[in-house]
Amino acid sequence: MRLTNLVASGDLCQPLDLERLRELGDRYRYDTTRYHGGYVLLARCKATVYRSGKYIFSGLKDPEHVDETWTEFLDLLAPYIDTNRAQAPAIRNMVLLEDLGRPIDLERVCLAARDRAEYEPEQFPGLVYALPKGKALLFSTGKVIITGVTSWGEAEAALTQLRTDL
């Protein structure tokens, strides 16, 4: 399984002056005509920040990078906030790609697991399959996208369940 995106979020527990963050220069994007949040460009991902102090890291490729990204983020924001009040991020979603190495008969899967499967080939070429934790998008090519999990353990359990069900 290959992790393609990880989203983590948290709260700085204090308001943030998004205009003042322009002092960060090229590492910051803020355009109120496009979006009400600002973007801080970090080494491994992008952080979206809001006036409320809430933030979201998106684009990480490894759960092990969350802590170092958090440290980098805090170091950048230290002149603008009380870092002691800030809460570390929690992983909210992981998106993983797997290739089962064989074609999948989506019609058969849909009929066999009607209560857990949604398949509208006229609207989307994949089948949405509900798992105990997360969802899987199944494609006839054998490719699978697992989303809605928050750890490698949950991802592995989802894939094991999927292999058992198919």
Contact map, one row per residue, 1 for C-alpha under 8 A:
1110000000000000000000000000000000000000000000000000000000000000000000000000000000000000000000011110000000000000000000000000000000000000000000000000000000000000000000
1111000000000000000000000000000000000000000000000000000000000000000000000000000000000000000000011100000000000000000000000000000000000000000000000000000000000000000000
1111110000000000000000000000000000000000000000000000000000001100000000000000000000000000000001111000000000000000000000000000000000000000000000000000000000000000000000
0111110000000000000000000000000000000000000000000000000000111000000000000000000000000000000001111000000000000000000000000000000000000000000000000000000000000000000000
0011111000000000000000000000000000000000000000000000000001111000000000000000000000000000000001110000000000000000000000000000000000000000000000000000000000000000000000
0011111100000000000000000000000000000000000000000000000001111110000000000000000000000000001111100000000000000000000000000000000000000000000000000000000000000000000000
0000111110000000000000000000000000000000000000000000000111110000000000000000000000000000001111000000000000000000000000000000000000000000000000000000000000000000000000
0000011111000000000000000000000000000000000000000000000111000000010000000000000000000000111110000000000000000000000000000000000000000000000000000000000000000000000000
0000001111100000000000000000000000000000000000000000011110000000000000000000000000000000111100000000000000000000000000000000000000000000000000000000000000000000000000
0000000111110000000000000000000000000000000000000000011100000000000000000000000000000011110000000000000000000000000000000000000000000000000000000000000000000000000000
0000000011111100000000000000000000000000000000000000111000000000000000000000000000000111100000000000000000000000000000000000000000000000000000000000000000000000000000
0000000001111110000000000000000000000000000000000000111000000000000000000000000000101110000000000000000000000000000000000000000000000000000000000000000000000000000000
0000000000111110000000000000000000000000000000000001110000000000000000000000000000001110000000000000000000000000000000000000000000000000000000000000000000000000000000
0000000000111111000000000000000000000000000000000001100000000000000000000000000010001100000000000000000000000000000000000000000000000000000000000000000000000000000000
0000000000011111100000000000000000000000000000000011100000000000000000000000000000000000000000000000000000000000000000000000000000000000000000000000000000000000000000
0000000000000111110000000000000000000000000000000111100000000000000000000000000110000000000000000000000000000000000000000000000000000000000000000000000000000000000000
0000000000000011111110000000000000000000000000000010000000000000000000000000000100000000000000000000000000000000000000000000000000000000000000000000000000000000000000
0000000000000001111111000000010000001100000000001110000000000000000000000000000000000000000000000000000000000000000000000000000000000000000000000000000000000000000000
0000000000000000111111000000010000000000000000000000000000000000000000000000000000000000000000000000000000000000000000000000000000000000000000000000000000000000000000
0000000000000000111111100000000000000000000000000000000000000000000000000000000000000000000000000000000000000000000000000000000000000000000000000000000000000000000000
0000000000000000111111110001000000000000000000000000000000000000000000000000000100000000000000000000000000000000000000000000000000000000000000000000000000000000000000
0000000000000000011111111001110000000000000000000000000000000000000000000000000000000000000000000000000000000000000000000000000000000000000000000000000000000000000000
0000000000000000000111111000000000000000000000000000000000000000000000000000000000000000000000000000000000000000000000000000000000000000000000000000000000000000000000
0000000000000000000011111111000000000000000000000000000000000000000000000001000000000000000000000000000000000000000000000000000000000000000000000000000000000000000000
0000000000000000000001111111000000000000000000000000000000000000000000000000000000000000000000000000000000000000000000000000000000000000000000000000000000000000000000
0000000000000000000000011111100000000000000000000000000000000000000000000000000000000000000000000000000000000000000000000000000000000000000000000000000000000000000000
0000000000000000000000011111100000000001110000000000000000000000000000000000000000000000000000000000000000000000000000000000000000000000000000000000000000000000000000
0000000000000000000011011111110000000111100000000000000000000000000000000000000000000000000000000000000000000000000000000000000000000000000000000000000000000000000000
0000000000000000000001000111111000000111000000000000000000000000000000000000000000000000000000000000000000000000000000000000000000000000000000000000000000000000000000
0000000000000000011001000001111100101110000000000000000000000000000000000000000000000000000000000000000000000000000000000000000000000000000000000000000000000000000000
0000000000000000000000000000111111110100000000000000000000000000000000000000000000000000000000000000000000000000000000000000000000000000000000000000000000000000000000
0000000000000000000000000000011111111000000000000000000000000000000000000000000000000000000000000000000000000000000000000000000000000000000000000000000000000000000000
0000000000000000000000000000001111110000000000000000000000000000000000000000000000000000000000000000000000000000000000000000000000000000000000000000000000000000000000
0000000000000000000000000000001111110000000000000000000000000000000000000000000000000000000000000000000000000000000000000000000000000000000000000000000000000000000000
0000000000000000000000000000011111111100000000000000000000000000000000000000000000000000000000000000000000000000000000000000000000000000000000000000000000000000000000
0000000000000000000000000000001111111100000000000100000000000000000000000000000000000000000000000000000000000000000000000000000000000000000000000000000000000000000000
0000000000000000010000000000010100111110000000011110000000000000000000000000000000000000000000000000000000000000000000000000000000000000000000000000000000000000000000
0000000000000000010000000001111000111111000000011100000000000000000000000000000000000000000000000000000000000000000000000000000000000000000000000000000000000000000000
0000000000000000000000000001110000001111100001111000000000000000000000000000000000000000000000000000000000000000000000000000000000000000000000000000000000000000000000
0000000000000000000000000011100000000111110001111000000000000000000000000000000000000000000000000000000000000000000000000000000000000000000000000000000000000000000000
0000000000000000000000000011000000000011111011100000000000000000000000000000000000000000000000000000000000000000000000000000000000000000000000000000000000000000000000
0000000000000000000000000010000000000001111111100000000000000000000010011000000000000000000000000000000000000000000000000000000000000000000000000000000000000000000000
0000000000000000000000000000000000000000111110000000000000000000000010000000000000000000000000000000000000000000000000000000000000000000000000000000000000000000000000
0000000000000000000000000000000000000000011111000000000000110000100010000000000000000000000000000000000000000000000000000000000000000000000000000000000000000000000000
0000000000000000000000000000000000000000111111100000000011110000000010000000000000000000000000000000000000000000000000000000000000000000000000000000000000000000000000
0000000000000000000000000000000000000011110111110000000011100000000000000000000000000000000000000000000000000000000000000000000000000000000000000000000000000000000000
0000000000000000000000000000000000000011110011111000001111000000000000000000000000000000000000000000000000000000000000000000000000000000000000000000000000000000000000
0000000000000000000000000000000000001111000001111100001110000000000000000000000000000000000000000000000000000000000000000000000000000000000000000000000000000000000000
0000000000000000010000000000000000001111000000111110111100000000000000000000000000000000000000000000000000000000000000000000000000000000000000000000000000000000000000
0000000000000001010000000000000000011100000000011111111000000000000000000000000000000000000000000000000000000000000000000000000000000000000000000000000000000000000000
0000000000000011110000000000000000001000000000001111110000000000000000000000000000000000000000000000000000000000000000000000000000000000000000000000000000000000000000
0000000000001111000000000000000000000000000000000111110000000000000000000000000000000000000000000000000000000000000000000000000000000000000000000000000000000000000000
0000000000111111000000000000000000000000000000001111111000000000000000000000000000000000000000000000000000000000000000000000000000000000000000000000000000000000000000
0000000011111000000000000000000000000000000000001111111100000000000000000000000000000000000000000000000000000000000000000000000000000000000000000000000000000000000000
0000000011110000000000000000000000000000000000111100111110000000000000000000000000000000000000000000000000000000000000000000000000000000000000000000000000000000000000
0000001111000000000000000000000000000000000000111000011111000000000000000000000000000000000000000000000000000000000000000000000000000000000000000000000000000000000000
0000001110000000000000000000000000000000000011110000001111110000000000000000000000000000000000000000000000000000000000000000000000000000000000000000000000000000000000
0000111100000000000000000000000000000000000011100000000111110000000000000000000000000000000000000000000000000000000000000000000000000000000000000000000000000000000000
0001111000000000000000000000000000000000000111000000000011111000000000000000000000000000000000000000000000000000000000000000000000000000000000000000000000000000000000
0001111000000000000000000000000000000000000110000000000011111110110000000000000000000000000000000000000000000000000000000000000000000000000000000000000000000000000000
0011110000000000000000000000000000000000000000000000000000111110100000000000000000000000000000000000000000000000000000000000000000000000000000000000000000000000000000
0010010000000000000000000000000000000000000000000000000000011111110000000000000000000000000000000000000000000000000000000000000000000000000000000000000000000000000000
0000010000000000000000000000000000000000000000000000000000011111110000000000000000000000001000000000000000000000000000000000000000000000000000000000001000000000000000
0000000000000000000000000000000000000000000000000000000000000111111000000000000000000000000000000000000000000000000000000000000000000000000000000000000000000000000000
0000000000000000000000000000000000000000000100000000000000011111111110000000000000000000000000000000000000000000000000000000000000000000000000000000000000000000000000
0000000100000000000000000000000000000000000000000000000000010111111111000000000000000000100000000000000000000000000000000000000000000000000000000000000000000000000000
0000000000000000000000000000000000000000000000000000000000000001111111100000000000000000000000000000000000000000000000000000000000000000000000000000000000000000000000
0000000000000000000000000000000000000000000000000000000000000000111111110000000000000000000000000000000000000000000000000000000000000000000000000000000000000000000000
0000000000000000000000000000000000000000011110000000000000000000111111111000000000000000000000000000000000000000000000000000000000000000000000000000000000000000000000
0000000000000000000000000000000000000000000000000000000000000000011111111100000000000001100000000000000000000000000000000000000000000000000000000000000000000000000000
0000000000000000000000000000000000000000000000000000000000000000001111111110000000000000000000000000000000000000000000000000000000000000000000000000000000000000000000
0000000000000000000000000000000000000000010000000000000000000000000111111111000000000000000000000000000000000000000000000000000000000000000000000000000000000000000000
0000000000000000000000000000000000000000010000000000000000000000000011111111100000000000000000000000000000000000000000000000000000000000000000000000000000000000000000
0000000000000000000000000000000000000000000000000000000000000000000001111111110000100000000000000000000000000000000000000000000000000000000000000000000000000000000000
0000000000000000000000000000000000000000000000000000000000000000000000111111110000000000000000000000000000000000000000000000000000000000000000000000000000000000000000
0000000000000000000000010000000000000000000000000000000000000000000000011111111000000000000000000000000000000000000000000000000000000000000000000000000000000000000000
0000000000000000000000000000000000000000000000000000000000000000000000001111111110100000000000000000000000000000000000000000000000000000000000000000000000000000000000
0000000000000000000000000000000000000000000000000000000000000000000000000111111111100000000000000000000000000000000000000000000000000000000000000000000000000000000000
0000000000000000000000000000000000000000000000000000000000000000000000000001111110000000000000000000000000000000000000000000000000000000000000000000000000000000000000
0000000000000001100010000000000000000000000000000000000000000000000000000000111111000000000000000000000000000000000000000000000000000000000000000000000000000000000000
0000000000000101000000000000000000000000000000000000000000000000000000000000111111100000000000000000000000000000000000000000000000000000000000000000000000000000000000
0000000000000000000000000000000000000000000000000000000000000000000000000000010111111100000000000000000000000000000000000000000000000000000000000000000000000000000000
0000000000010000000000000000000000000000000000000000000000000000000000000100110011111100000000000000000000000000000000000000000000000000000000000000000000000000000000
0000000000000000000000000000000000000000000000000000000000000000000000000000000001111100000000000000000000000000000000000000000000000000000000000000000000000000000000
0000000000011100000000000000000000000000000000000000000000000000000000000000000001111110000000000000000000000000000000000000000000000000000000000000000000000000000000
0000000000111100000000000000000000000000000000000000000000000000000000000000000001111111000000000000000000000000000000000000000000000000000000000000000000000000000000
0000000001111000000000000000000000000000000000000000000000000000000000000000000000001111100000000000000000000000000000000000000000000000000000000000000000000000000000
0000000001100000000000000000000000000000000000000000000000000000000001000000000000000111110000000000000000000000000000000000000000000000000000000000000000000000000000
0000000111100000000000000000000000000000000000000000000000000000010001000000000000000011111000000000000000000000000000000000000000000000000000000000000000000000000000
0000000111000000000000000000000000000000000000000000000000000000000000000000000000000001111100000000000000000000000000000000000000000000000000000000000000000000000000
0000011110000000000000000000000000000000000000000000000000000010000000000000000000000000111111000000000000000000000000000000000000000000000000000000011000000000000000
0000011110000000000000000000000000000000000000000000000000000000000000000000000000000000011111000000000000000000000000000000000000000000000000000001110000000000000000
0000011100000000000000000000000000000000000000000000000000000000000000000000000000000000001111100000000000000000000000000000000000000000000000000011110000000000000000
0011111000000000000000000000000000000000000000000000000000000000000000000000000000000000001111110000000000000000000000000000000000000000000000000111111000000000000000
0011110000000000000000000000000000000000000000000000000000000000000000000000000000000000000011111000000000000000000000000000000000000000000000001111100000000000000000
1111100000000000000000000000000000000000000000000000000000000000000000000000000000000000000001111100000000000000000000000000000000000000000000001110000000100000000000
1111000000000000000000000000000000000000000000000000000000000000000000000000000000000000000000111110000000000000000000000000000000000000000000111100000000000000000000
1100000000000000000000000000000000000000000000000000000000000000000000000000000000000000000000011111000000000000000000000000000000000000000000111100000000000000000000
1000000000000000000000000000000000000000000000000000000000000000000000000000000000000000000000001111110000000000000000000000000000000000000001110000000000000000000000
0000000000000000000000000000000000000000000000000000000000000000000000000000000000000000000000000111111000000000000000000000000000000000000001110000000000000000000000
0000000000000000000000000000000000000000000000000000000000000000000000000000000000000000000000000011111000000000000000000000000000000000000001100000000000000000000000
0000000000000000000000000000000000000000000000000000000000000000000000000000000000000000000000000011111100000000000000000000000000000000000011000000000000000000000000
0000000000000000000000000000000000000000000000000000000000000000000000000000000000000000000000000001111110000000000000000000000000000000000111000000000000000000000000
0000000000000000000000000000000000000000000000000000000000000000000000000000000000000000000000000000011111000000000000000000000000000000011111000000000000000000000000
0000000000000000000000000000000000000000000000000000000000000000000000000000000000000000000000000000001111111000000000000000000000000000000100000000000000000000000000
0000000000000000000000000000000000000000000000000000000000000000000000000000000000000000000000000000000111111100000000100000011000000000011100000000000000000000000000
0000000000000000000000000000000000000000000000000000000000000000000000000000000000000000000000000000000011111110000000100000000000000000000000000000000000000000000000
0000000000000000000000000000000000000000000000000000000000000000000000000000000000000000000000000000000011111111000000000000000000000000000000000000000000000000000000
0000000000000000000000000000000000000000000000000000000000000000000000000000000000000000000000000000000011111111110010000000000000000000000000000000000000000000000001
0000000000000000000000000000000000000000000000000000000000000000000000000000000000000000000000000000000001111111110011100000001000000000000000000000000000000000000000
0000000000000000000000000000000000000000000000000000000000000000000000000000000000000000000000000000000000111111110000000000000000000000000000000000000000000000000000
0000000000000000000000000000000000000000000000000000000000000000000000000000000000000000000000000000000000011111110000000000000000000000000000000000000000000000000000
0000000000000000000000000000000000000000000000000000000000000000000000000000000000000000000000000000000000001111111110000000000000000000000000000000000000000000000000
0000000000000000000000000000000000000000000000000000000000000000000000000000000000000000000000000000000000001111111111000000000000000000000000000000000000000000000000
0000000000000000000000000000000000000000000000000000000000000000000000000000000000000000000000000000000000000000111110000000000000000000000000000000000000000000000000
0000000000000000000000000000000000000000000000000000000000000000000000000000000000000000000000000000000000000000111111000000000011100000000000000000000000000000000000
0000000000000000000000000000000000000000000000000000000000000000000000000000000000000000000000000000000000001100111111100000001111000000000000000000000000000000000000
0000000000000000000000000000000000000000000000000000000000000000000000000000000000000000000000000000000000000100010111110000001110000000000000000000000000000000000000
0000000000000000000000000000000000000000000000000000000000000000000000000000000000000000000000000000000001100100000011111001011100000000000000000000000000000000000000
0000000000000000000000000000000000000000000000000000000000000000000000000000000000000000000000000000000000000000000001111111111000000000000000000000000000000000000000
0000000000000000000000000000000000000000000000000000000000000000000000000000000000000000000000000000000000000000000000111111111000000000000000000000000000000000000000
0000000000000000000000000000000000000000000000000000000000000000000000000000000000000000000000000000000000000000000000011111100000000000000000000000000000000000000000
0000000000000000000000000000000000000000000000000000000000000000000000000000000000000000000000000000000000000000000000011111100000000000000000000000000000000000000000
0000000000000000000000000000000000000000000000000000000000000000000000000000000000000000000000000000000000000000000000111111111000000000000000000000000000000000000000
0000000000000000000000000000000000000000000000000000000000000000000000000000000000000000000000000000000000000000000000011111111000000000001000000000000000000000000000
0000000000000000000000000000000000000000000000000000000000000000000000000000000000000000000000000000000001000000000000111001111100000000111100000000000000000000000000
0000000000000000000000000000000000000000000000000000000000000000000000000000000000000000000000000000000001000100000011111001111110000001111000000000000000000000000000
0000000000000000000000000000000000000000000000000000000000000000000000000000000000000000000000000000000000000000000011100000011111000011110000000000000000000000000000
0000000000000000000000000000000000000000000000000000000000000000000000000000000000000000000000000000000000000000000111000000001111100011110000000000000000000000000000
0000000000000000000000000000000000000000000000000000000000000000000000000000000000000000000000000000000000000000000110000000000111111111000000000000000000000000000000
0000000000000000000000000000000000000000000000000000000000000000000000000000000000000000000000000000000000000000000100000000000011111111000000000000000000000100110000
0000000000000000000000000000000000000000000000000000000000000000000000000000000000000000000000000000000000000000000000000000000001111100000000000000000000000100000000
0000000000000000000000000000000000000000000000000000000000000000000000000000000000000000000000000000000000000000000000000000000001111110000000000001100001000100000000
0000000000000000000000000000000000000000000000000000000000000000000000000000000000000000000000000000000000000000000000000000000001111111000000000111100000000100000000
0000000000000000000000000000000000000000000000000000000000000000000000000000000000000000000000000000000000000000000000000000000111101111100000000111000000000000000000
0000000000000000000000000000000000000000000000000000000000000000000000000000000000000000000000000000000000000000000000000000001111100111110000011110000000000000000000
0000000000000000000000000000000000000000000000000000000000000000000000000000000000000000000000000000000000000000000000000000011110000011111000011100000000000000000000
0000000000000000000000000000000000000000000000000000000000000000000000000000000000000000000000000000000101000000000000000000011110000001111101111000000000000000000000
0000000000000000000000000000000000000000000000000000000000000000000000000000000000000000000000000000000101000000000000000000111000000000111111110000000000000000000000
0000000000000000000000000000000000000000000000000000000000000000000000000000000000000000000000000000001111000000000000000000010000000000011111100000000000000000000000
0000000000000000000000000000000000000000000000000000000000000000000000000000000000000000000000000000011100000000000000000000000000000000001111100000000000000000000000
0000000000000000000000000000000000000000000000000000000000000000000000000000000000000000000000000011111100000000000000000000000000000000011111110000000000000000000000
0000000000000000000000000000000000000000000000000000000000000000000000000000000000000000000000001111100000000000000000000000000000000000011111111000000000000000000000
0000000000000000000000000000000000000000000000000000000000000000000000000000000000000000000000001111000000000000000000000000000000000001111001111100000000000000000000
0000000000000000000000000000000000000000000000000000000000000000000000000000000000000000000000111100000000000000000000000000000000000001110000111110000000000000000000
0000000000000000000000000000000000000000000000000000000000000000000000000000000000000000000001111100000000000000000000000000000000000111100000011111100000100110000000
0000000000000000000000000000000000000000000000000000000000000000000000000000000000000000000011110000000000000000000000000000000000000111000000001111100000000000000000
0000000000000000000000000000000000000000000000000000000000000000000000000000000000000000000111100000000000000000000000000000000000001110000000000111110000000000000000
0000000000000000000000000000000000000000000000000000000000000000000000000000000000000000000111100000000000000000000000000000000000001100000000000111111101100000000000
0000000000000000000000000000000000000000000000000000000000000000000000000000000000000000001111000000000000000000000000000000000000000000000000000001111101100000000000
0000000000000000000000000000000000000000000000000000000000000010000000000000000000000000001001000000000000000000000000000000000000000000000000000000111111100000000000
0000000000000000000000000000000000000000000000000000000000000000000000000000000000000000000000000000000000000000000000000000000000000000000000000000111111110000000000
0000000000000000000000000000000000000000000000000000000000000000000000000000000000000000000000000000000000000000000000000000000000000000000000000000001111111000000000
0000000000000000000000000000000000000000000000000000000000000000000000000000000000000000000000000000000000000000000000000000000000001000000000000000111111111100000000
0000000000000000000000000000000000000000000000000000000000000000000000000000000000000000000000010000000000000000000000000000000000000000000000000100111111111110000000
0000000000000000000000000000000000000000000000000000000000000000000000000000000000000000000000000000000000000000000000000000000000000000000000000000000111111111000000
0000000000000000000000000000000000000000000000000000000000000000000000000000000000000000000000000000000000000000000000000000000000000000000000000000000011111111100000
0000000000000000000000000000000000000000000000000000000000000000000000000000000000000000000000000000000000000000000000000000000000111100000000000100000001111111110000
0000000000000000000000000000000000000000000000000000000000000000000000000000000000000000000000000000000000000000000000000000000000000000000000000100000000111111111000
0000000000000000000000000000000000000000000000000000000000000000000000000000000000000000000000000000000000000000000000000000000000000000000000000000000000011111111100
0000000000000000000000000000000000000000000000000000000000000000000000000000000000000000000000000000000000000000000000000000000000100000000000000000000000001111111110
0000000000000000000000000000000000000000000000000000000000000000000000000000000000000000000000000000000000000000000000000000000000100000000000000000000000000111111111
0000000000000000000000000000000000000000000000000000000000000000000000000000000000000000000000000000000000000000000000000000000000000000000000000000000000000011111111
0000000000000000000000000000000000000000000000000000000000000000000000000000000000000000000000000000000000000000000000000000000000000000000000000000000000000001111111
0000000000000000000000000000000000000000000000000000000000000000000000000000000000000000000000000000000000000000000000000000000000000000000000000000000000000000111111
0000000000000000000000000000000000000000000000000000000000000000000000000000000000000000000000000000000000001000000000000000000000000000000000000000000000000000011111
